[in-house]
C-alpha cells in the first residue's frame, strides 16, 4: 500500500520526467516543509532541475517548478498576491492566520494551491495577504466575502511584493555564544531548550534547514541557513567567524517576528 510520501515522490518524479522529455517548464503545487524536504531528498532521481519560490523572499510554503535548464525568471511563476481588507472595522473581530485559512477551506479550496498567508496588525488596521495559484485567485476574489463573521473585500495586488512593507520580514536579533555549530546545539540555544529535548525534536523530524528535514543531531550548520522548528518558530543562523576567550563561537540568531 502506497503511503502519502510514496505517492508524492512518484508524482514529482513524473513531473520532472515530463519537463525533461518535452523541454518545458512544469509548475507543481505549493509545498509545505515536509514536501520540500522530500523533494530535496529525491533530487538524484529527478530528470530535470527544479526551483522553489513562494512569491516573496523567505516564504515558507513554496511552489515547485521543474525546469529543463538552469536559467529561469522567478517572476514568471504563476503566483497571485491577494490583499484582504475589512470593510467595516468598527464591528470586526480579530482575525488570525487560522481564521483566514478556515475561510478558504470552507470555499472548497485545497491547501496546496495556497502559499503563505500573512496577517499583519498595527495600532489601527489589520493587513491580510494571501499568495495563491493564479488559477484559483479570481475564485477567491469573487467568493471570499466573510472571515469569522467579518465582512471582507479581496483584490489582486499588482505591486511587486518586495515593495510592500508588510511583506518584509521583521527580525529580532540575538547574539549568542555556542560551543559548536551542531544543529542540536543551535536549536537548544535558540529556543532555550535542553539538549535532550533539542535532540528529540530533530529525531522526530520537526527540525528543518532550508526546507529539508534534519535527520542527524550532529549535523553542522553553515552560515545564512534558515532553521525551522515546528511548534517553536524559525530563524536565520549567522556565524560571525569570531571566537570568545573561552573558545566559544560567536553567532547571531535572526528570529522572524
GUNU-842901 format. One line per field, with one value per residue: x, y, z of N, C-alpha, C, O in turn; residue number from 0; residue in one letter. Coordinates in pm, whole numbers, padded with zeros to 5 digits, always signed. Atoms other than C-alpha are relative to their C-alpha. Example, Ala and Ser with C-alpha at 12.3 -4.5 7.8 and 13.67 -1.06 7.14 Angstrom:
BEGIN
n.east = +00089  -00082
n.north = -00119  -00119
n.up = +00000  -00006
ca.east = +01230  +01367
ca.north = -00450  -00106
ca.up = +00780  +00714
c.east = +00090  -00077
c.north = +00120  +00109
c.up = +00000  +00073
o.east = +00194  -00026
o.north = +00118  +00220
o.up = +00066  +00090
num = 0  1
residu = a  s
This chain:
BEGIN
n.east = +00085  -00081  +00019  +00007  -00135  -00026  +00080  -00058  -00128  +00031  +00056  -00102  -00089  +00071  +00000  -00136  -00019  +00073  -00074  -00122  +00031  +00067  -00078  +00090  +00008  +00119  +00024  +00072  +00079  -00074  -00047  -00033  -00139  -00021  -00005  -00125  -00108  +00006  -00048  -00146  -00057  +00027  -00067  -00078  +00091  +00069  -00062  -00018  -00028  +00123  -00010  +00106  +00025  +00129  +00060  -00077  -00115  +00019  +00128  -00011  +00062  -00057  +00041  -00111  +00000  -00099  -00050  -00092  -00135  -00029  +00036  +00144  +00039  +00096  +00119  +00099  +00077  +00143  +00041  +00074  +00005  +00130  +00010  +00134  +00028  +00123  +00084  +00055  -00089  +00066  +00064  -00078  -00067  -00141  -00014  -00129  -00039  +00089  +00132  -00008  -00012  +00129  +00094  -00036  +00035  +00146  +00038  -00036  -00132  -00100  -00112  -00120  +00001  -00018  -00132  -00001  +00104  -00061  +00092  -00084  +00082  -00060  +00093  +00129  +00052  -00046  -00031  -00002  -00046  +00001  -00065  +00077  -00014  +00077  +00126  +00102  +00006  +00125  +00106  -00006  +00048  +00145  +00078  -00036  +00067  +00012  -00092  +00037  +00118  -00042  +00005  -00130  -00010  -00127  -00043  -00134  -00106  -00084  -00134  -00098  +00002  -00119  +00023  +00106  -00064  +00061  -00049  -00142  -00012  -00054  -00083  -00055  -00140  -00053  -00139  -00021  -00123  +00030  -00123  -00023  +00108  +00088  +00140  +00064  -00048  +00060  +00142  +00006  -00032  +00096  +00130  -00023  +00045  -00105  -00056  +00079  +00122  -00044  -00027  +00128  +00067  -00068  +00028  +00144  +00012  +00067  -00097  -00029  -00099  +00034  +00106  -00039  +00003  -00128  +00008  -00114  -00015  -00137  -00023  -00056  +00077  -00073  +00044  +00117  +00104  +00126  +00035  +00141  +00030  +00146  +00049  -00085  -00025  -00112  -00099  -00118  -00121  -00116  -00126  -00079  -00140  -00076  -00001  -00017  -00123  +00013  +00005  +00135  +00030  +00093  +00097  +00117  +00129  +00096  +00131  +00114  +00105
n.north = -00121  -00121  -00105  -00134  -00035  +00074  -00059  -00132  +00024  +00047  -00112  -00099  +00065  -00002  -00138  -00026  +00075  -00072  -00122  +00034  +00059  -00097  -00123  -00107  -00022  +00057  -00057  +00085  -00068  -00055  +00108  -00031  +00033  +00144  +00029  -00058  +00089  +00119  -00044  -00010  +00134  +00076  -00073  +00090  +00078  -00089  -00015  -00143  -00082  -00060  -00122  -00023  -00143  -00019  -00129  -00106  +00054  +00065  +00071  +00135  +00087  -00040  +00073  +00063  -00004  +00088  -00077  +00077  -00056  -00072  -00140  -00022  -00123  +00029  -00084  +00063  +00098  -00034  -00028  -00125  -00057  -00061  -00079  +00004  -00113  +00008  -00109  -00080  +00029  -00032  +00119  +00118  +00078  +00023  +00108  +00066  +00084  +00116  -00045  -00019  +00132  +00066  -00061  +00050  +00142  +00009  -00024  +00119  -00019  +00091  -00068  -00004  -00112  -00119  -00014  -00063  -00095  -00096  -00088  -00101  -00097  -00113  -00059  -00038  +00085  +00136  +00021  +00144  +00031  +00142  +00042  +00114  +00037  -00088  +00062  -00007  -00137  -00069  +00066  -00055  -00138  -00001  +00076  -00021  -00123  -00005  +00079  -00006  -00087  -00136  -00025  -00036  -00019  +00054  -00052  +00040  -00099  -00005  -00045  +00103  +00025  -00053  -00143  -00012  +00005  +00103  +00131  +00008  +00063  -00075  +00092  -00029  +00040  +00047  +00045  +00110  +00077  +00144  +00080  +00054  -00033  +00114  -00042  +00018  -00109  -00124  +00000  -00011  -00138  -00094  +00001  +00024  +00136  +00093  +00071  +00122  -00037  -00039  +00123  +00067  -00072  +00035  +00141  +00009  -00065  -00128  -00106  -00013  -00097  -00041  +00084  +00141  +00060  +00037  +00134  +00025  -00102  -00052  -00073  -00133  -00101  -00101  -00138  -00050  +00100  -00023  +00114  -00001  +00101  +00004  -00031  -00098  -00114  +00013  -00107  +00007  +00022  -00067  +00013  -00123  +00039  -00044  +00096  -00064  +00036  +00138  +00088  +00020  -00069  -00112  +00015  -00090  +00056  -00098  +00063  -00061  -00044
n.up = +00000  +00011  -00098  +00059  +00044  +00125  +00107  +00029  +00069  +00135  +00076  +00036  +00097  +00127  +00048  +00044  +00125  +00105  +00025  +00076  +00131  +00086  -00004  -00043  -00144  -00064  -00133  -00092  -00102  -00114  -00084  -00138  -00031  +00018  +00143  +00050  -00042  +00086  +00132  -00005  -00017  +00123  +00107  +00085  +00084  +00092  +00132  +00025  -00118  -00054  -00078  -00097  -00020  -00065  +00033  -00064  -00073  -00129  -00009  -00054  +00100  +00128  +00118  +00069  +00146  +00061  +00115  +00084  -00005  -00124  +00010  -00008  -00068  -00106  +00012  +00086  -00077  +00003  -00138  -00014  -00135  -00032  -00122  -00060  -00088  -00079  +00051  -00110  -00113  -00127  -00055  +00038  -00102  +00029  +00097  -00007  +00113  +00002  +00046  +00145  +00062  -00015  +00096  +00133  +00007  +00005  +00140  +00076  +00058  -00055  -00065  +00082  +00095  -00083  -00057  -00132  -00040  -00093  -00073  -00064  -00073  -00069  -00097  +00059  +00107  +00022  +00141  +00029  +00135  +00035  +00124  +00050  +00140  +00089  +00044  -00105  -00050  +00030  -00077  -00136  +00008  +00021  -00097  -00140  -00043  -00145  -00081  -00142  -00006  +00029  +00143  +00057  +00145  +00051  +00128  +00039  -00016  +00120  -00039  -00034  -00145  -00066  -00026  -00101  -00132  -00084  +00041  -00031  -00132  -00113  -00076  -00132  +00007  -00128  +00004  -00094  +00002  +00002  +00004  +00135  +00092  +00019  +00003  -00130  -00084  +00049  -00036  -00145  -00039  +00060  -00067  -00143  -00029  -00040  +00116  +00022  +00071  +00133  +00076  +00023  +00108  +00125  +00032  +00031  +00130  -00018  +00024  +00143  +00045  +00138  +00053  +00000  -00132  -00058  -00057  -00087  -00104  +00006  +00125  -00019  +00072  +00074  -00019  +00073  +00022  -00070  -00084  -00042  -00101  -00016  -00133  -00067  +00087  +00093  -00009  +00086  -00078  +00059  -00074  +00005  +00019  -00116  -00111  -00131  -00071  -00045  +00115  +00053  +00124  -00008  +00108  -00002  +00037  +00049  -00015  +00068  -00094
ca.east = +00000  +00144  +00197  +00140  +00517  +00540  +00261  +00414  +00757  +00610  +00427  +00730  +00945  +00680  +00655  +01032  +01031  +00768  +00968  +01283  +01124  +00912  +01168  +00906  +00854  +00613  +00466  +00359  +00171  +00273  +00480  +00497  +00826  +00784  +00720  +01011  +01233  +01114  +01179  +01537  +01596  +01463  +01690  +01908  +01601  +01479  +01546  +01521  +01632  +01377  +01319  +01117  +00953  +00675  +00606  +00836  +01162  +01163  +00830  +00773  +00529  +00682  +00565  +00785  +00877  +01053  +01275  +01468  +01765  +01924  +01806  +01464  +01297  +01123  +00880  +00705  +00586  +00204  +00156  -00101  -00089  -00422  -00495  -00791  -00940  -01202  -01494  -01626  -01353  -01592  -01768  -01487  -01338  -00969  -00870  -00586  -00397  -00615  -00934  -00821  -00721  -01051  -01248  -01058  -01109  -01483  -01494  -01369  -01019  -00736  -00442  -00184  -00296  -00242  +00100  +00182  -00092  +00032  -00172  -00007  -00153  -00069  -00248  -00524  -00553  -00521  -00348  -00404  -00220  -00257  -00022  -00208  -00201  -00312  -00586  -00764  -00707  -01016  -01235  -01114  -01176  -01532  -01628  -01440  -01673  -01652  -01396  -01506  -01840  -01648  -01718  -01410  -01314  -01044  -00843  -00534  -00212  -00021  +00276  +00593  +00580  +00934  +00798  +00529  +00649  +00401  +00560  +00913  +01022  +01086  +01367  +01462  +01842  +02000  +02375  +02484  +02785  +02775  +03031  +02983  +02771  +02592  +02219  +02120  +02335  +02190  +01825  +01888  +02043  +01793  +01483  +01638  +01574  +01765  +01998  +01787  +01470  +01655  +01771  +01419  +01279  +01540  +01484  +01107  +01167  +01046  +01359  +01426  +01721  +01625  +01315  +01500  +01434  +01734  +01796  +02128  +02165  +02534  +02483  +02696  +02526  +02655  +02620  +02292  +02070  +01703  +01620  +01253  +01138  +00776  +00593  +00871  +00938  +01217  +01531  +01831  +02159  +02464  +02824  +03046  +03372  +03475  +03562  +03530  +03819  +03684  +03677  +03304  +03164  +03003  +02682  +02371  +02011  +01770  +01424  +01121  +00864
ca.north = +00000  +00335  +00598  +00969  +01009  +00739  +00896  +01242  +01111  +00931  +01248  +01478  +01224  +01206  +01587  +01608  +01346  +01538  +01860  +01692  +01495  +01782  +02053  +02263  +02412  +02217  +02402  +02199  +02294  +02487  +02256  +02253  +02193  +01814  +01805  +02038  +01803  +01501  +01696  +01771  +01409  +01287  +01517  +01231  +01058  +01363  +01406  +01786  +02061  +02237  +02572  +02667  +03007  +03130  +03470  +03668  +03631  +03399  +03235  +02912  +02745  +02739  +02640  +02398  +02440  +02166  +02326  +02181  +02414  +02627  +02964  +03080  +03402  +03369  +03645  +03409  +03174  +03157  +03306  +03573  +03803  +03897  +04163  +04129  +04437  +04452  +04655  +04766  +04781  +04914  +04580  +04349  +04070  +03993  +03775  +03521  +03311  +03014  +03213  +03307  +02951  +02819  +03063  +02949  +02581  +02643  +02753  +02409  +02532  +02282  +02375  +02302  +02594  +02838  +02965  +03179  +03371  +03687  +03863  +04186  +04415  +04763  +05002  +05084  +04821  +04455  +04376  +04031  +03892  +03558  +03405  +03162  +02980  +03203  +02955  +02999  +03373  +03505  +03247  +03376  +03736  +03652  +03429  +03522  +03777  +03695  +03575  +03491  +03671  +03980  +04124  +04149  +04252  +04081  +04233  +04140  +04321  +04429  +04581  +04376  +04207  +04328  +04686  +04615  +04692  +04450  +04163  +04245  +04019  +04178  +04021  +04009  +03997  +03790  +03746  +03421  +03206  +02835  +02555  +02422  +02470  +02135  +02161  +02019  +02283  +02561  +02462  +02423  +02770  +02943  +02834  +02784  +02409  +02124  +01935  +01621  +01799  +01952  +01606  +01464  +01737  +01655  +01279  +01341  +01517  +01852  +02047  +02178  +02352  +02547  +02329  +02000  +01769  +01725  +01361  +01384  +01564  +01617  +01790  +02103  +02423  +02665  +03041  +03207  +02899  +02916  +02685  +02599  +02411  +02302  +02449  +02696  +02917  +02984  +03193  +03271  +03140  +03358  +03299  +03595  +03400  +03521  +03314  +03413  +03393  +03057  +02921  +02952  +03057  +03399  +03364  +03562  +03441  +03644  +03539  +03601  +03808
ca.up = +00000  -00105  +00161  +00103  +00078  -00191  -00393  -00364  -00466  -00766  -00872  -00862  -01047  -01319  -01343  -01372  -01647  -01847  -01810  -01942  -02225  -02356  -02276  -02099  -01754  -01534  -01236  -00937  -00621  -00312  -00094  +00284  +00465  +00469  +00096  +00025  +00223  +00022  -00299  -00194  -00092  -00429  -00632  -00763  -00909  -01100  -01470  -01464  -01232  -01010  -00844  -00538  -00496  -00272  -00427  -00198  -00009  +00293  +00206  +00398  +00158  -00188  -00534  -00725  -01090  -01285  -01546  -01843  -01787  -01515  -01642  -01536  -01425  -01088  -01183  -01427  -01151  -01173  -00827  -00749  -00446  -00289  -00031  +00205  +00365  +00639  +00511  +00850  +01112  +01379  +01417  +01311  +01520  +01550  +01253  +01272  +01021  +01117  +01055  +00703  +00621  +00756  +00540  +00232  +00311  +00359  -00006  -00109  -00187  -00146  +00073  -00197  -00417  -00130  -00031  +00271  +00450  +00620  +00887  +00995  +01260  +01375  +01611  +01363  +01092  +01007  +00677  +00528  +00229  +00052  -00203  -00427  -00758  -01046  -01135  -00801  -00747  -00923  -00749  -00412  -00518  -00624  -00333  -00017  +00138  +00507  +00759  +01112  +01057  +00950  +00606  +00385  +00035  -00173  -00454  -00651  -00570  -00879  -00698  -00651  -00307  -00235  -00237  +00027  +00379  +00540  +00347  +00451  +00737  +01075  +01275  +01638  +01653  +01932  +01984  +02147  +02231  +02145  +02190  +01835  +01523  +01557  +01488  +01828  +01998  +01783  +01838  +02211  +02240  +02007  +02199  +02545  +02543  +02698  +02465  +02517  +02403  +02111  +02001  +02040  +01813  +01549  +01567  +01550  +01215  +01344  +01254  +00902  +00739  +00427  +00387  +00435  +00729  +00955  +01047  +01232  +01565  +01489  +01153  +01131  +01020  +00760  +00758  +00650  +00673  +00770  +01060  +01120  +01430  +01440  +01735  +01815  +01511  +01266  +01242  +01026  +01168  +01108  +01211  +01295  +01250  +01593  +01900  +02265  +02512  +02626  +02273  +02207  +01870  +01846  +01643  +01559  +01556  +01344  +01463  +01243  +01431
c.east = +00088  -00032  -00011  +00136  +00033  -00073  +00055  +00130  -00022  -00048  +00109  +00100  -00063  -00002  +00138  +00029  -00068  +00076  +00122  -00032  -00061  +00071  -00088  +00005  -00131  -00012  -00080  -00082  +00090  +00035  +00023  +00143  +00030  +00017  +00125  +00118  +00004  +00054  +00152  +00064  -00016  +00077  +00074  -00087  -00070  +00077  +00026  +00041  -00134  +00033  -00118  -00014  -00139  -00067  +00073  +00115  -00041  -00137  +00023  -00059  +00046  -00050  +00123  -00019  +00111  +00042  +00102  +00141  +00013  -00048  -00151  -00031  -00108  -00130  -00109  -00077  -00148  -00057  -00066  +00002  -00133  +00009  -00144  -00016  -00133  -00086  -00061  +00078  -00067  -00057  +00079  +00059  +00147  +00012  +00143  +00028  -00095  -00139  -00002  +00005  -00133  -00104  +00027  -00041  -00152  -00054  +00035  +00136  +00100  +00120  +00119  -00001  +00014  +00140  -00008  -00121  +00062  -00107  +00086  -00090  +00085  -00107  -00139  -00061  +00057  +00021  +00015  +00040  -00001  +00076  -00071  +00035  -00087  -00139  -00112  -00023  -00133  -00117  -00003  -00054  -00152  -00079  +00035  -00053  -00002  +00104  -00040  -00113  +00034  +00004  +00136  -00013  +00139  +00032  +00143  +00097  +00092  +00144  +00090  +00001  +00120  -00014  -00102  +00060  -00055  +00045  +00150  +00017  +00061  +00075  +00031  +00141  +00050  +00143  +00022  +00141  -00037  +00130  +00033  -00118  -00084  -00145  -00068  +00042  -00070  -00147  -00017  +00022  -00107  -00130  +00010  -00055  +00117  +00053  -00081  -00126  +00033  +00023  -00130  -00076  +00061  -00035  -00147  -00032  -00082  +00092  +00040  +00110  -00028  -00102  +00031  -00001  +00141  -00015  +00111  +00014  +00137  +00028  +00051  -00069  +00092  -00059  -00123  -00102  -00126  -00037  -00145  -00021  -00149  -00039  +00080  +00025  +00116  +00091  +00109  +00123  +00117  +00121  +00081  +00147  +00089  -00015  +00024  +00131  -00002  -00018  -00138  -00022  -00098  -00093  -00116  -00123  -00090  -00138  -00105  -00104  -00134
c.north = +00125  +00099  +00133  +00042  -00068  +00063  +00136  -00015  -00042  +00116  +00097  -00060  +00004  +00142  +00039  -00067  +00071  +00128  -00028  -00047  +00100  +00135  +00121  +00014  -00058  +00059  -00099  +00083  +00069  -00115  +00049  -00046  -00148  -00036  +00057  -00090  -00127  +00034  +00005  -00139  -00086  +00056  -00093  -00082  +00085  +00015  +00147  +00070  +00054  +00128  +00006  +00150  +00018  +00133  +00118  -00065  -00056  -00067  -00141  -00102  +00047  -00089  -00059  +00013  -00092  +00064  -00082  +00057  +00085  +00145  +00017  +00122  -00031  +00077  -00066  -00110  +00042  +00019  +00137  +00044  +00071  +00077  -00002  +00119  -00021  +00120  +00087  -00033  +00023  -00124  -00128  -00069  -00016  -00123  -00055  -00077  -00119  +00037  +00016  -00135  -00075  +00053  -00049  -00147  -00019  +00026  -00119  +00009  -00093  +00079  +00017  +00106  +00134  +00000  +00060  +00093  +00091  +00087  +00095  +00105  +00116  +00061  +00024  -00104  -00141  -00018  -00151  -00021  -00152  -00018  -00126  -00029  +00092  -00054  +00011  +00144  +00069  -00061  +00053  +00143  +00006  -00058  +00019  +00135  +00018  -00090  +00020  +00102  +00147  +00018  +00047  +00019  -00045  +00062  -00046  +00116  -00008  +00034  -00119  -00020  +00059  +00149  +00024  -00020  -00113  -00141  -00015  -00057  +00094  -00098  +00052  -00057  -00039  -00051  -00106  -00058  -00148  -00080  -00060  +00038  -00122  +00046  -00018  +00110  +00130  +00010  +00017  +00144  +00098  +00008  -00033  -00136  -00083  -00069  -00126  +00031  +00041  -00122  -00073  +00067  -00035  -00142  -00023  +00069  +00129  +00119  -00001  +00103  +00029  -00094  -00148  -00054  -00038  -00135  -00030  +00113  +00066  +00081  +00141  +00101  +00103  +00137  +00030  -00107  +00042  -00128  +00016  -00115  +00003  +00023  +00107  +00125  -00026  +00122  -00022  -00011  +00063  -00018  +00128  -00027  +00052  -00103  +00076  -00046  -00145  -00097  -00026  +00085  +00114  -00006  +00096  -00079  +00115  -00065  +00077  +00039  +00006
c.up = +00000  +00111  -00073  -00054  -00132  -00118  -00041  -00077  -00144  -00088  -00043  -00098  -00139  -00059  -00054  -00134  -00117  -00038  -00087  -00141  -00097  -00005  +00032  +00151  +00052  +00140  +00084  +00097  +00102  +00093  +00143  +00027  -00017  -00147  -00064  +00035  -00085  -00138  -00003  +00008  -00126  -00119  -00096  -00095  -00107  -00130  -00035  +00128  +00053  +00075  +00096  +00022  +00058  -00029  +00061  +00076  +00135  +00015  +00055  -00097  -00139  -00114  -00068  -00151  -00049  -00131  -00079  -00005  +00125  -00001  +00001  +00085  +00103  -00015  -00085  +00073  +00001  +00141  +00005  +00147  +00019  +00131  +00049  +00093  +00071  -00036  +00109  +00126  +00135  +00065  -00030  +00123  -00038  -00090  +00006  -00129  -00013  -00051  -00153  -00071  +00008  -00098  -00142  -00017  -00011  -00140  -00089  -00065  +00067  +00052  -00094  -00110  +00073  +00058  +00139  +00017  +00104  +00062  +00081  +00064  +00048  +00089  -00057  -00093  +00006  -00149  -00023  -00145  -00020  -00131  -00048  -00146  -00086  -00033  +00104  +00048  -00023  +00076  +00143  +00001  -00008  +00116  +00147  +00045  +00152  +00064  +00146  +00023  -00019  -00152  -00051  -00151  -00045  -00134  -00030  +00019  -00120  +00034  +00033  +00152  +00074  +00032  +00112  +00138  +00086  -00037  +00023  +00141  +00103  +00089  +00139  +00001  +00140  -00022  +00107  -00013  +00005  -00009  -00137  -00088  -00036  +00010  +00135  +00098  -00037  +00038  +00150  +00045  -00050  +00080  +00148  +00045  +00051  -00126  -00031  -00079  -00143  -00089  -00032  -00115  -00135  -00042  -00030  -00132  +00007  -00024  -00148  -00021  -00146  -00065  -00002  +00142  +00044  +00069  +00100  +00101  -00006  -00126  +00029  -00092  -00066  +00028  -00086  -00037  +00075  +00075  +00044  +00097  +00026  +00145  +00072  -00086  -00093  +00010  -00104  +00090  -00072  +00091  -00018  -00027  +00112  +00112  +00130  +00064  +00048  -00116  -00057  -00126  +00024  -00120  +00019  -00043  -00043  -00001  -00079  +00104  -00070
o.east = +00177  -00149  +00015  +00145  +00089  -00017  +00061  +00153  +00045  -00013  +00110  +00154  +00005  +00017  +00149  +00095  -00010  +00088  +00151  +00028  -00033  +00031  -00080  +00053  -00238  +00077  -00179  -00121  +00213  -00051  +00076  +00211  +00137  +00106  +00185  +00210  +00112  +00127  +00214  +00167  +00053  +00062  +00071  -00038  -00138  +00200  +00109  +00036  -00237  +00147  -00225  +00085  -00235  -00169  +00057  +00116  -00126  -00180  +00123  +00007  +00036  -00065  +00229  -00130  +00227  -00041  +00180  +00231  -00083  -00053  -00222  +00034  -00216  -00234  -00223  -00168  -00178  -00143  -00011  -00010  -00171  +00079  -00237  +00067  -00228  -00042  -00093  +00043  -00021  -00053  +00027  +00082  +00185  -00044  +00240  -00058  -00137  -00201  -00098  -00066  -00173  -00183  -00065  -00093  -00199  -00168  +00015  +00168  +00101  +00155  +00194  +00098  +00006  +00185  -00095  -00166  +00108  -00185  +00155  -00180  +00201  -00210  -00238  -00183  +00159  -00072  +00092  -00016  +00028  +00050  -00091  +00097  -00201  -00234  -00229  -00116  -00190  -00209  -00111  -00129  -00215  -00195  -00045  +00008  -00035  +00130  -00042  -00106  -00043  +00068  +00202  -00110  +00239  -00055  +00221  +00064  +00148  +00236  +00043  +00012  +00109  +00064  -00125  +00109  +00020  +00023  +00207  -00042  +00151  +00021  +00047  +00160  +00038  +00167  -00020  +00212  -00116  +00226  +00149  -00220  -00143  -00176  -00153  -00037  -00109  -00192  -00105  -00053  -00145  -00184  -00091  -00128  +00234  -00016  -00097  -00162  -00040  -00018  -00145  -00138  -00010  -00069  -00184  -00149  -00167  +00053  +00071  +00118  -00018  -00089  -00051  +00052  +00219  -00104  +00100  +00017  +00156  +00140  -00005  -00099  +00191  -00163  -00137  -00166  -00120  -00054  -00183  +00021  -00202  +00012  +00040  +00028  +00159  +00050  +00125  +00140  +00143  +00112  +00088  +00225  +00210  -00116  +00106  +00199  +00103  -00046  -00154  +00039  -00199  -00048  -00133  -00121  -00109  -00173  -00111  -00141  -00235
o.north = +00140  +00122  +00142  +00108  -00006  +00079  +00169  +00056  +00006  +00123  +00141  +00012  +00027  +00159  +00107  -00009  +00082  +00160  +00047  -00002  +00096  +00225  +00225  -00075  -00031  +00042  -00156  +00196  +00058  -00197  +00158  -00096  -00184  -00112  -00005  -00107  -00173  -00044  -00045  -00164  -00187  +00008  -00070  -00133  +00031  +00015  +00176  +00012  +00039  +00149  -00047  +00221  -00045  +00166  +00231  -00186  +00000  -00096  -00205  -00200  +00165  -00211  +00004  +00002  -00077  +00096  -00157  -00007  +00100  +00209  -00037  +00145  -00079  +00034  -00020  -00170  +00160  -00057  +00236  -00039  +00158  +00038  +00022  +00142  -00075  +00235  +00204  -00124  -00030  -00139  -00239  -00008  +00006  -00229  +00021  -00090  -00153  -00041  -00025  -00157  -00140  -00024  -00073  -00186  -00113  -00008  -00116  -00069  -00106  +00184  +00114  +00121  +00240  -00099  +00023  +00157  +00045  +00152  +00055  +00160  +00100  -00002  +00024  -00116  -00167  +00004  -00218  +00040  -00228  +00052  -00219  +00053  +00123  +00022  -00004  +00170  +00126  +00010  +00075  +00180  +00091  -00023  -00014  +00239  +00126  -00201  +00132  +00185  +00235  -00060  +00132  -00024  -00016  +00076  -00074  +00232  -00113  -00006  -00224  +00078  +00096  +00203  +00138  -00129  -00177  -00235  -00120  -00006  +00172  -00204  +00172  -00178  +00038  -00135  -00089  -00030  -00188  -00033  -00088  +00087  -00126  +00137  +00064  +00152  +00208  +00114  +00091  +00195  +00191  +00117  -00065  -00146  -00047  -00078  -00163  -00042  +00007  -00125  -00127  -00001  -00052  -00165  -00123  +00084  +00157  +00234  -00106  +00204  -00059  -00130  -00227  +00009  -00094  -00153  -00125  +00230  +00176  +00126  +00213  +00071  +00147  +00150  -00023  -00097  +00116  -00234  +00118  -00228  +00102  -00040  +00151  +00236  -00140  +00229  -00131  +00069  +00034  -00007  +00183  +00067  +00070  -00172  +00167  -00135  -00207  -00216  -00114  +00191  +00097  +00001  +00157  -00151  +00211  -00134  +00199  -00041  +00040
o.up = +00084  +00143  -00193  -00158  -00222  -00226  -00159  -00175  -00235  -00206  -00158  -00183  -00239  -00180  -00155  -00220  -00225  -00156  -00181  -00238  -00217  -00078  -00033  +00221  -00003  +00223  +00039  +00065  +00095  +00127  +00166  -00062  -00066  -00184  -00153  -00045  -00123  -00198  -00097  -00054  -00141  -00232  -00217  -00195  -00194  -00130  -00121  +00237  -00012  +00118  +00069  +00038  +00013  +00031  +00015  +00098  +00203  +00127  +00022  -00131  -00172  -00099  -00071  -00203  -00009  -00216  -00020  -00058  +00200  +00104  -00084  +00188  +00069  +00033  -00084  +00016  +00022  +00187  -00044  +00237  -00060  +00224  -00028  +00181  +00014  -00026  +00085  +00201  +00236  +00187  -00016  +00227  -00153  -00060  +00005  -00215  -00124  -00124  -00218  -00169  -00089  -00152  -00219  -00121  -00075  -00170  -00210  -00155  +00189  -00001  -00082  -00182  +00013  +00116  +00218  -00078  +00209  -00009  +00175  +00000  +00086  +00113  +00017  -00101  +00068  -00228  +00046  -00236  +00072  -00229  +00030  -00214  -00049  -00047  +00070  +00124  +00069  +00116  +00199  +00091  +00055  +00136  +00235  +00020  +00202  +00018  +00197  +00113  +00018  -00222  +00010  -00214  +00020  -00220  +00061  -00007  -00150  -00037  +00075  +00226  +00191  +00111  +00151  +00169  +00160  +00039  -00005  +00236  +00073  +00124  +00162  -00017  +00235  -00108  +00221  -00109  +00090  -00069  -00166  -00040  -00144  +00086  +00172  +00182  +00051  +00085  +00195  +00129  +00022  +00100  +00212  +00144  +00031  -00227  -00147  -00171  -00236  -00205  -00142  -00197  -00234  -00158  -00091  -00168  -00078  -00004  -00205  +00049  -00232  -00182  -00050  +00233  -00033  +00153  +00178  +00064  +00047  -00147  +00112  -00207  -00008  +00093  -00196  -00141  +00174  +00015  +00101  +00070  +00076  +00238  +00180  -00033  -00111  +00054  -00158  +00181  -00188  +00213  -00128  -00047  +00094  +00121  +00136  +00013  +00066  -00095  -00141  -00143  +00092  -00235  +00125  -00143  +00031  -00096  -00074  +00191  -00008
num = 0  1  2  3  4  5  6  7  8  9  10  11  12  13  14  15  16  17  18  19  20  21  22  23  24  25  26  27  28  29  30  31  32  33  34  35  36  37  38  39  40  41  42  43  44  45  46  47  48  49  50  51  52  53  54  55  56  57  58  59  60  61  62  63  64  65  66  67  68  69  70  71  72  73  74  75  76  77  78  79  80  81  82  83  84  85  86  87  88  89  90  91  92  93  94  95  96  97  98  99  100  101  102  103  104  105  106  107  108  109  110  111  112  113  114  115  116  117  118  119  120  121  122  123  124  125  126  127  128  129  130  131  132  133  134  135  136  137  138  139  140  141  142  143  144  145  146  147  148  149  150  151  152  153  154  155  156  157  158  159  160  161  162  163  164  165  166  167  168  169  170  171  172  173  174  175  176  177  178  179  180  181  182  183  184  185  186  187  188  189  190  191  192  193  194  195  196  197  198  199  200  201  202  203  204  205  206  207  208  209  210  211  212  213  214  215  216  217  218  219  220  221  222  223  224  225  226  227  228  229  230  231  232  233  234  235  236  237  238  239  240  241  242  243  244  245  246  247  248  249  250  251  252  253  254  255  256
residu = x  x  x  x  x  x  x  x  x  x  x  x  x  x  x  x  x  x  x  x  x  x  x  x  x  x  x  x  x  x  x  x  x  x  x  x  x  x  x  x  x  x  x  x  x  x  x  x  x  x  x  x  x  x  x  x  x  x  x  x  x  x  x  x  x  x  x  x  x  x  x  x  x  x  x  x  x  x  x  x  x  x  x  x  x  x  x  x  x  x  x  x  x  x  x  x  x  x  x  x  x  x  x  x  x  x  x  x  x  x  x  x  x  x  x  x  x  x  x  x  x  x  x  x  x  x  x  x  x  x  x  x  x  x  x  x  x  x  x  x  x  x  x  x  x  x  x  x  x  x  x  x  x  x  x  x  x  x  x  x  x  x  x  x  x  x  x  x  x  x  x  x  x  x  x  x  x  x  x  x  x  x  x  x  x  x  x  x  x  x  x  x  x  x  x  x  x  x  x  x  x  x  x  x  x  x  x  x  x  x  x  x  x  x  x  x  x  x  x  x  x  x  x  x  x  x  x  x  x  x  x  x  x  x  x  x  x  x  x  x  x  x  x  x  x  x  x  x  x  x  x  x  x  x  x  x  x
